[in-house]
Amino acid sequence: MKIRIINKSQHALPEYGTIASAGVDLRANIDAPISVGSLEKVVVPTGLFMEIPIGYEAQVRPRSGLAFKHGITVLNSPGTIDADYRGEIKVILVNLSKETFIIENGERIAQMVIAAHEQAEWVEVENLDETKRGAGGFGSTGKK
């Protein structure tokens, strides 16, 4: 699949790290470092603009290293970029640690996965088919 992209950042286009990588890293495209205090949230620009084919979305997800080592995660994870969006790709980050974190220009701040999706046709009915689980929710299937 080919995705049209405009790169207004100071960095190379996103690329897959290995032959089996599902996501590409997104880099901060900023003029000055951004300080993110404990429990603060920020919007970080990437300088990238994309034309995603209809039937696909881009999912913005946390980077495991930033999450584990520094408590930095994508606030609306996964963030969805729809096929008809043409604005700059920006990432909403939150600092869940007790320490201030500094985002530097070019830092890998999130990962992006391209995923196929479908739109549902909603059929309104009066009843749903019965299942063994029924209406059991949150934790109803046990710990095993």
PyMOL commands that set and color helices and strands:
alter all, ss='L'
color gray80, all
select helices_A, chain A and resi 64-70
alter helices_A, ss='H'
color red, helices_A
select strands_A, chain A and resi 4-7+23-27+34-36+41-51+56-61+72-74+79-81+88-95+101-103+108-116
alter strands_A, ss='S'
color yellow, strands_A
deselect
rebuild
show_as cartoon
